[in-house]
Amino acid sequence: MFRKCGETPAAIYIEKTGLKGLKIGGARLSEKHCNFIVNEGGASSNDFFEVAETVRKKALETQGVTLEYEVEKIGW
């Protein structure tokens, strides 16, 4: 979902947000590997985006880190 921040894996920052397991619609932030979003059935692209944006905002708010997407967002 997110790329490294310098030499630090994004998962380190995501872990520190305390959001593992966050669920919005059918999308859930993985509790096993927090840099993955899992479709629990019927998740829309908006559900995935909302989970990812919640994580980005929390990382910025709590750690001053802006996480960058690994994939390009088109049409969101």
CORPE-V229716 format. One record per pair of residues at least 12 apart in sequence whose ideal C-beta (glycine too) atoms are under 8 Angstrom apart, sorted by the first residue. I is the first residue (numbers start at 0). J is the second residue. D is the distance in Angstrom with one decimal. If there is no record, write none. Layout:
i:I j:J d:D
i:I j:J d:D
This chain:
i:0 j:34 d:5.3
i:0 j:35 d:6.4
i:0 j:36 d:6.0
i:0 j:51 d:5.9
i:0 j:54 d:7.8
i:0 j:68 d:7.0
i:0 j:69 d:6.3
i:0 j:70 d:7.8
i:1 j:13 d:7.1
i:1 j:34 d:6.1
i:1 j:51 d:7.8
i:1 j:54 d:7.7
i:1 j:55 d:7.7
i:1 j:66 d:4.2
i:1 j:67 d:6.3
i:1 j:68 d:6.2
i:1 j:69 d:6.2
i:2 j:67 d:5.4
i:2 j:68 d:7.3
i:2 j:69 d:4.8
i:4 j:64 d:5.7
i:4 j:65 d:8.0
i:4 j:66 d:6.9
i:4 j:67 d:7.7
i:8 j:34 d:7.4
i:9 j:34 d:5.5
i:9 j:66 d:5.5
i:10 j:32 d:6.8
i:10 j:33 d:5.5
i:10 j:34 d:4.3
i:12 j:58 d:4.9
i:12 j:62 d:5.8
i:12 j:64 d:5.0
i:12 j:66 d:6.5
i:13 j:28 d:7.7
i:13 j:33 d:4.4
i:13 j:34 d:5.8
i:13 j:54 d:5.8
i:13 j:58 d:6.7
i:13 j:66 d:7.5
i:14 j:33 d:5.5
i:15 j:58 d:7.7
i:15 j:61 d:6.8
i:15 j:62 d:6.1
i:16 j:54 d:6.1
i:16 j:57 d:4.2
i:16 j:58 d:5.6
i:16 j:61 d:6.2
i:16 j:62 d:7.9
i:17 j:57 d:7.8
i:18 j:33 d:7.6
i:18 j:53 d:6.7
i:18 j:54 d:5.7
i:18 j:57 d:5.9
i:19 j:33 d:4.9
i:21 j:50 d:6.0
i:21 j:53 d:6.4
i:21 j:54 d:7.5
i:22 j:39 d:7.2
i:22 j:50 d:7.8
i:23 j:46 d:5.2
i:23 j:49 d:4.6
i:23 j:50 d:5.1
i:23 j:53 d:7.2
i:24 j:41 d:7.5
i:24 j:42 d:5.7
i:24 j:43 d:6.1
i:24 j:45 d:7.4
i:24 j:46 d:3.4
i:24 j:49 d:7.3
i:25 j:38 d:6.0
i:25 j:39 d:5.1
i:25 j:40 d:5.4
i:25 j:41 d:4.2
i:25 j:42 d:3.3
i:25 j:43 d:7.2
i:25 j:46 d:5.6
i:26 j:38 d:6.2
i:26 j:39 d:7.2
i:26 j:42 d:4.1
i:26 j:43 d:7.9
i:26 j:46 d:3.8
i:26 j:47 d:4.8
i:26 j:49 d:7.4
i:26 j:50 d:4.9
i:27 j:39 d:5.4
i:27 j:50 d:7.3
i:28 j:50 d:5.5
i:28 j:54 d:6.6
i:36 j:50 d:5.3
i:36 j:51 d:6.6
i:44 j:75 d:7.1
i:45 j:75 d:8.0
i:48 j:72 d:7.6
i:48 j:75 d:5.5
i:51 j:68 d:7.3
i:54 j:66 d:6.9
